[in-house]
Amino acid sequence: MLWVVLFLATTVWGQEQPESPQIVLPQSQPQALLPLKGFTYAFNSELSYDPNILRQQTSPLGSRLWIFASKLKYAIQAGGGTYSLGYDVGQSNFLDSKQDTVTNQALTLTIDQKINSYNRVMIAASYNLANEARGVGFNEGAAALALDKPTPLTTETVTAKYQLGADSAKMRFTGTVGYGSTDRNSQAIVNDSRDYVEDMLGAQLAYRVGARTDMVTEWRDRVVSYPRTPLTPEGSEIPLDSDEQLYLVGFDMEATAKTSAKLRVGTTQRAFKWKAAQWDDAKAASSNSAPVPATTTTNFPTDAGAELYWELSAVWAPRSYSKLELSTHSSTREGWGVGSFVLSKDYGLSWTHQWQRRLRTRLGFSVGSDVYKDSARVDNRKTYNMGMEYDFDDRMSFGFGYRYQQMKSTAVTVGFDKSIYYLFANYHNK
């Protein structure tokens, strides 16, 4: 049976796993497409034992877990452009907790069209039918015990980029527009009030200062709107419509074939847009500084002011068979029913070493923190992972690994740690 599992597979081992014990299908982002034509497919599988699938502090529930996923893509090149359509499907089978078994699907479309030497358009769209596992997100802590199954989660994104200037030009401008939506159907959320939509804008100016180095200035804007005013578990309103803006400078560098780096640093600030319907005096709603009516039952979030924001990724390969990767960034996301939003900071380091032509190992370590604004909650996360992979041939590989996850929180009912040993296998046709 094990060889059947290994033969059907293809998972990328050694990478930090998603927060939920489920396959999370990637959201599409505009980028340079690989010059692949025709039909490509890949299969992956992982067999493990998870000792704490609900992420509880006490009395953990364990289960054997078999993850199977496949990726299918068809790409064509025509008229100076590359077009691809992809379908991903994955299933997480909890053999000892059948109600937690989920199937996730995603449909993706990407277009990379060069109009001429100086004009380029990139479009990406995705539609995802996923699940938020018990013990994750809105289902964490005590909520996991109150639910009898994972929460259906539907997301969709559309992003378009326009690039003015050839890749080799001294100066290039890139403009971005995007739209996204998130729809949860959770018993843990009052009146489905945590569904939201996003509208995104961006502009980037890159100036070449060296053969392989660009200096970059960038602006990003993200407007979040909730169709229904979010409610706290107690039923009080907390208006979370917001406008987040980032101002960044940095560089993209590929100094040598052994060393490359990308840096963005600047500020991010989120301003909340309070709705007129939530005030006794509609005129007062035009100013965030207006006094809150004394009779209101609404919890108003506070504007946190400018926060430091950064993105850094670097690769150093001192030998052709050995590579170090550093990644650190800050980010924001919508809260999970606590606070107004979450400010996260993450740091990661990994080492990949090719011992022989077919044999390699990977070690990884990451730490992070989540600060829930307008709340006393702070989470601290830690992950270790290690693994070994052997290439059976150019298309199939298999291996084993270990990962440890820990999360400590100031929230009394939230926090866990667990160790997972796993077997995996990969297969792809190209």
ABEGO torsion letter per residue (X at the ends): XAAAAAAABBBBBGBBBBABBBBBBBBBBBBBBBBBBEBBBBBBBBBBBBABAAGBABGBBBBBBBBBBBBBBBBBBBGGBBBBBBBBBBBBBBAABAAABBBBBBBBBBBBBBABAABBBBBBBBBBBBBBBBGBEAABEAAAAABABBBBBBBBBBBBBBBBEBAABABBBBBBBBBBBBBBBBAABBGGAABBBBBBBBBBBBBBABAABBBBBBBBBBBBBBABBBBBAAGBBBBABBBBBBBBBEBBBBABAABBBBBBBEBBBBBBBBBAAABABAAAAABAABBBBAABABBBBBBAEBBBBBBBBBBBBABAABBBBBBBBBBBBBBBGBEABBBBBBBBBBBBBBABAABBBBBBBBBBBBBBBGBABBBBBBBBBBBBBBBABAABBBBBBBBBBBBBBABAABEBBBBBBBBBBBBBAX
